[in-house]
Every structure is written in C-alpha cells, then in structure tokens.
Amino acid sequence: MALGRLALGTVGASRRVSLQRGLLFLCALVLLLLSEAVEPLGASGSPGGAGDSSGGSHGLQKGCEADVTKSKHPTNRTKKPFPVLSFDYEHVKTPFEISLWVLLASLMKLGFHLIPRLSSIVPESCLLIVVGLLVGGLIKVVGETPPVLDSQVFFLFLLPPIILDAGYFLPIRPFSENLGTILMFAVVGTLWNSFFMGGLLYGVCQIKGTDLNTVNLLACLLFGSIISAVDPVAVLAVFEEIHINELLHILVFGESLLNDAVTVVLYHLFEEYAGVGSVSILDVFLGVVCFLVVALGGVLVGAFYGILAAFTSRFTSHTRVIEPLFVFVYSYMAYLSAEVFHLSGIMALIACGAVMRPYVEANISHKSHTTIKYFLKMWSSVSETLIFIFLGVSTVAGNHSWNWTFVTVTIILCLVSRVLGVVGLTYVINKFRIVKLTTKDQFIVAYGGLRGAIAFSLGYLLDKSHFPMRDMFLTAIITVIFFTVFVQGMTIRPLVDLLAVKKKQETKRSINEEIHTQFLDHLLTGIEDICGHYGHHHWKDKLNRFNKKYVKKCLIAGERSKEPQLIAFYHKMEMKQAIELVESGGGVKLPSAVPSTVSMQNIQPKKPPSDRAIPQISKGREEEIRKILRNNLQKTRQRLRSYNRHTLVADPYEDGWNDLLFKRQKLMEIEKKMSKMSNYLTVPAAAPDSPTLSRARLASATYVLQKIVYPQAYSSKPTSDDLPTIKVDLASPQSPDSVNLVNEFQKAATQNDPDDDGGLVMKVPFADKDQGEQDNKKEQQRLMRCLSDPGPGGDEEEDEPFLP
Amino acid sequence: MTGWRRPVSLEQISILHKRFMQLSHNEDSLRREDFKTISDLASNPIRFQIIEAFFDKRNFRQNGEGSVEEISFEQFLTVMSHFRPVPVHTMTEEQRESLRREKLRFLFNMHDTDNDGTITLEEYRRVVEELLSRSGALGKETAKGIADAAMLEVASVSVGHMEPDEFYEGITFDHFLKILNGIEIETRMHIRFLNMDTTNLCK
C-alpha cells in the first residue's frame, strides 16, 4: 500500500513536472504570438527586429503626420466622447519587443534545466539554436519576416558583456604562463587558417563544372578570414560544461579572445581591396603594421580605462552603492573607444578587466564584489542565450543560396586546416615549452575550435554590391557554425571522457600551497640572480615590486595597499570558512575537507610547568569552585542569550550580519551541547590570550571567531567600515560582557562532546593544569564584574554573590 | 658525481664557471660574503635561506650533514643542478616521483634548519616571517597565525586523528610530500637557463 502510494506519488510528481514544462512552453508560445500579433498593428513589419529603431521612428513619423493633418483642418474637429481606454502600442514598441525577446530567452534557459537529462547530453548552445529555428519557423508561418541578427546590435550590445565577463575573471597566472603558446595559436594559427582555406577555396572555385567562377581570390581570402576565427562565445558555451583541465581551457579560450585582432585586420584589409581587385606588397606591409597597431592599441586603451577605473574605485568608500557601475561603464567605454579607432575592442575589454581587477577588488566592499560578479554573469548569460536564439532565427530568415560544392568544401577545409595548423604549431611550440603538449592535448585544442556568431555577423556586414556572392557566403558560414556547434559541441564531452583527458582540479587552494608558491617564486628569482641570468622570474619579480611600490599606493585606498598577497589570501580563506560554517548550520559539519581531531593544542609545544603563583587548593575547595563556576556560567550564558537577542535584532551594520548570525548559531549549538552535558567541567589549558585553543571540530570556527573578536590583532583594515558590532579589547576590563562571551566560547568549545572523555577535564591533582587554575581565578574576577553589570534585559537573573 | 642522472651541458657549465669566477673574484671557492655582493638579491625576502642552501651539505648529494664555510665550483654546480629543466613528459611515473622527491627535498632542507628531519612549528613560523618580512610591518602575530594555520592543515591532512594531549612534533618529509602534492613542483621548479642535454639518461 505504501509502495502503491509512493508509485502514485512519483507518477503524480512527474506529471506535475511535465505539466509545468508544458505550461512554460505554452507561455512562451503565447508571448511569441502576442509579439507577432502586435507587430502588424504597428504598421511596419520591420526586418530589424529587436533593437531596431526604425520601427519606432516610423511610428513617430506617422504620429507627426497625423498631427500635421489635424492642424491643417482645425475647424473640422468634431466632439468625440472622451477616450477612457486607448491603445497606443507605437510608442513602446521597441522596448516592448526587446523585453519580449529577452524574456523568451530567459524562459527557454529555465525550461532546459527543468528537463533533467537533456542538458547533460546536448550542450545548451545547440538547444538554443534549435529553439531559434523553431521560433523563426513560427514567425514565418504566421506570415511575418523574422528578424535577422543585426550586426550593430550584436557588436555593440550582445558581445561586450560576454567578453567583459571573460576578461574580468580571466585567470591571470595560467594565462601569462602560456601567453607565448596562446599568441602563437591565435596569430599564426588564424593566419594559416585564413590563407589555407582562402587559397584552396579559390582553387576549388576555379574548377570547371561548379558555377563559382565569379568568386575571385580576394573574396575567397576574405571568406577564409571570416570563417577561420575561433569564436569565444561558442567556446565558452561548450567548454563551461565539460570542465577540462585549466591548461587546455586557457589555451583554447585565450586563442579565441586574442585572434580578434588578426580577424579585424584581415577582414578590413580584404574588404577594402576586394572591391578593387588587387593587393600590393605595400598593402601587405601596411596590414602587418596595422595588426600591431590594432592589437597593441586595443590593449593600451583597455589598460588606460582599467587604471582609471581602479583609481576611481579608490574614492568610493562613501558611495558604495555605485561601485559596480564604475566597473561596467569604464569597461564599456574602453570597448567603444577602441571601436572608434577600429582597434580590437575585444582585446581592449580583456585588458581593461584584467588590469582593473586586483585594484578594484582591494577597494570595493564585499557586496559590490558580489554585485559585479552576479551582474556580469547575468548579462553574459542573457547575451549568450540571445545570440544563439538569433542565430537560429536568422537561419530561417535569411536569403540562402545553397551551393553543395562550396559548403562541403568549406566544412572539410575547416577541419583539415585546423588540424594541420594545430599539429604544425605544436611541433614548433613544444621546442620552447617545458610542459609539452601531448597528442591528446592537441586533439582537444583542434577539436575545440568552434565557430560562432562573430563569423556570422562579420559575414552579414558585407556589402552586397561588392560581394554578389554574399548570400552563398552566409549560407556556408551558417552551415559551418551549425556543424561545429552541433557535431563538435555535442561529441566533445564523450570524447573527453573517452580519451580520459585530465579534468579540472576541484581542490581548494590550501594555505601551505600558497606559502610554497610564493616561496618558490622568491627562490627561483634568487637563483636567477645568482646565475646572473635575467629570466622571466626576475622580470616578474621586478614588475611585482614596481606594482607594490608605486602602483598599489596610487590605486588602492588606505591600509589595504600595504597588505601582502599571502595575508590577503589568508583573510579570504578564513572568510570563506566562516561563511561555510554559517551555511552548514553552525559547525555541526566540519568545514574542512578532511575531518580530523587535530587541533591547535596538538601543535603548540608543551610549555614546561611554570612556577605556580597560587597555593594548591584542597579537593573540597576545588569541588566548590567547580560548582560555583558551573552555576554562574549557565546564568551568564542565559543572560548572554537574551542580551544577544536585543543586539542582534537592532544591528545597524548589515556587513556584520554574517558574523553575528554565525555567533548566534554557535551560541545555540553550545546551548544544545551544554544541556547534554553532565557533571563535569572542562577548562582550557592555556592562557585565554593565546589565539586558538579548541578542538578541531570547532577549530576553524573558533579561529575565525577569534579573528572577528580580536580584529586588531589580525587585520589592518581601518575600523571605519564594516566591523561587527561586538568588539573585544582584552586589555581593558571595561567590557566584561564581551570578554565573557569570548571565554564562553573558549569553554564551550572545549566541552563539545560529552561522549568522549577527552577534552581537558580538570583532574586531580590539580597541579597538572595549573594554568587552568590561573584561568579560574581570572574568570572568577570577570564573572564578578559581569554579574554586577547585568546589561539590558537581563533582570530576570538576580545577582547572587558566588564567592562566600 | 654519484647520483647525477642527467649531466648539465658543457656550454652551461662554462657559463656557470664564468659566473662562479666573477662572484668569487677569481678564487677557487665561494664564501657567504661573496653572495652578498649580488645587488639583486638584496631585495629578496628569503635571501638568507637561499644563500644557506648553497652551503648546506645535504644539498651536495653526498649524504653529508651540516654546513660548510666555502664551496668549490663542483659543489656550486651540484646545488644548481637541482634547478635544471627536465622533459617531464618523457619520464615514467616513478622517474617523475623521484624527481619530485629530489626537488621537494631541497625545499625541505631549506626549511629544516636544525637538520632533525622535521620542520617544527618554530622553523615554519620563521619561514613565514621571512616571507612577510619585505612586505611591511604587519607584525609577527599575523605570521604566527598563518604559520599556525598552515601547520594545523598539515597535521590534519597527514595525521588525521590525534588525541588532545598528543603532540605533533613537526612536518616530516613524507607529510611535506603529501601536503605539496598539488603544486606540480617537477614542472615549476626550474630555471630555463640551465637547459640541458637530453641525450644521456643514465639510470
């Protein structure tokens, strides 16, 4: 019976899920049809689609005309009843359509993840293209012309968020270590691809039998340059999901970003001269110079804006709310400025993001950092979705001129040239690399060379008058894109598994690794200096020192400019552990990867028994003290609880919220544990001012707590911003309650498990734990002070003297 | 020259010899003071440890211990050979492992100054203090905190469960190997300059 109910339940659940999915798709369809239905009402089936302003201006024009006609016949106005409800779609047409498309894209994305197994087999990009095809088909069926992906919209609005997201979060270390390899692939590889493909295509076109004779050499070369560039959007979309190791990821991805400069130059070069029909040596030479200008210029523009952004962020400590805005606007300005001069906008964006990141992150608040991260991810995600959907729609919409020979030869040549290029270049590169690229690596790099929307947009930009075969080109481009995204995109994941390519290491960076990475850097720099050889460690060290001495002082506000990297890393790690602790419910689950019972006391060397300043006490006395302490500890804990409820609720600083939540959780947990405990009392063995002394289960928790509670000992941040409200100053006894809180935690931390009799139990003879004796005395004094100062809301406890 | 698996090429040896002569002012042996004349080394936070490593007998591959006051060219070359680049991808797994051990042993010797086979908490604290010494006056407390946390991590990973009154003596070489498994030392700890002849692979 239970089984039957269970079965019914699951069936019902799956039916519910499929019902939800169905509703979702129905919703999307309705939205679509709505958008199509209102379009004819707008009296302009504009082919510009989303973002096209011609429809809007057309509408405005009509309005003006209507006004003019009205004014020509002023006397003929008859009195109409006052319009209560009117319909005026024209003036919201453009934003309405844009919003509908964005909504459609997001709903599609939602929908895919509701279908459980689909997203693990088919990469999202493929699904989105299919959706685009369907939508385009639907629009055609309805009778409208579906919009084509407008190149302006693509390059100005859809591409920048994706590139900024990639550039801001670019892992600098692997990127700079492999920069030579990446540049080789990007520059030489793309050049090879373009010329190989262009040349061979021209050869094929010249063959009698195909009717491709009209395609001249320059047009072929232009086509080759458009189609040969690896596309960052497609690469990101597919590689995000397969989690290969960092090296391969950065190689393919870096190549896709840096080949933009080459593509831009080649495209403009051939486009300029394809109309004319010939290219001279001077033009080639100018092209080379142009390449250097485009690449370096883009990087410089980006770096300039990056420094500006970093400098601006230095002063934002009073207006934290608009910090993310600076990051976005400066980056976008970098992109647009580069585009003004026909420099490489992509490289400008990457440079801007990479340059500004270390300084901006040191200056902005934690919340702004989160905001930037999420906004970038959101925008880039939406952009990517829209791009793929529009690719699908454009396929249906565009005029196609299918030529079997051309298309098949293009696809074959793409694959062949890519493989040859990668193999040849790797042979040369491996001579200079220490970590050589294996055959498996080469295969993944070659197979991961996906083409995408950039190629399509570049092709779309071609002028039809200069290039009569533009439609054929577009068809071929779309076919190649479909082939790479569908075939290569879908099969790369099983291939990666089949070839057992190394996957991304998911391990957290440990403090030991960080220490030794830095140590190794300094060691290698030192050895290079001893050898007298100015190798790349030497220059890296020089750059770091220059950075620390001059740049950081300018661009980072306040005290953070002096914080060395190791300490920053350490703070970050502790913060992460604290947050993890809170999220895992207050220390019930061990936050670190390896559960262990090792704690700080295992590491601290045993201190020799010092001279006891206090006389030995009798057993009876000891028992009395124990009882008294226990009673009062419980009382103070109760008082603390009520005390904390007041302060926690009234906390004005939201930044300290995490810390306080965390403390509250800890308190509640300690409550639980104390209630389970029976008659013994444990006392920490070392002096309370040693920073860490607790069992491993709460080791990191207490450690963090100590950090939060002793802020001046650990961080150099100025106390003006976001500190938790409970501060401790051990030196001054004026804050007995807080001090008591600390002691409370220390004590409780050592009493966590009533089951094992471990922990430091106060044993007889007392001589062993003489330090604990000293503590007892100190605590008694503190408790006395605390009891005499009840604090707000603590009046249910009476003050009873605990020492007779 | 026992224990050398791959010789350094002749060209490299002559360049290093020239450098040796330059540093030692054309004498036969180098002393610690000669290293101090290298100006670039002055800004290195761990220069003392690096210089010490050259005079540490444990790095001379002769199973010696203790330190010397002056080194010959052969010993100079031996220490340098720890940093030669090796074609890792042609090696078998055990060759890689032994290469890792060799390089990590060098690092271990740099930390373990009293040569008792373990890196105690004091020694580790000193390492972190040195690393942070050039980075401004942030006090010994932070360095201590970081070293403590690092030590705790090693103990947690290597030993796992310890009773509260047990004492973790220090990081042994095996623990050191384990904790630094993540950084691929065999591919990172080399100076490109010391490129070597790959034809001889003595077993």
Interface residues (C-beta under 8 A of the other chain):
Chain A: I434 V435 K436 T438 Q505 T507 R509 S510 I511 N512 E513 I515 H516 T517 Q518 F519 L520 H522 L523 L524 T525 G526 I527 E528 D529 I530 C531 G532 H533 G535 H536 H537 H538 D541 R545 K548 K562 E563 P564 L566 I567 Y570 S592 V594 P595 S596 T597 V598 S599 M600 Q601 N602 I603 Q604 P605 K606 P691 T692 R695 A696 A699 Y703 A713 Y714 S716 G758 G759 L760
Chain B: L16 R19 Q22 L23 F35 I38 D40 L41 S43 N44 P45 I46 R47 I50 M80 F83 P85 P87 V88 H89 L107 M110 T120 L121 E122 V127 V128 L131 L132 S135 G136 L138 E141 T142 K144 G145 I146 D148 A149 A150 M151 L152 E153 V154 A155 S156 V157 V159 G160 H161 M162 E163 P164 D165 E166 F167 Y168 I179 L180 G182 I183 I185 T187 R188 M189 H190 I191 R192 F193 L194
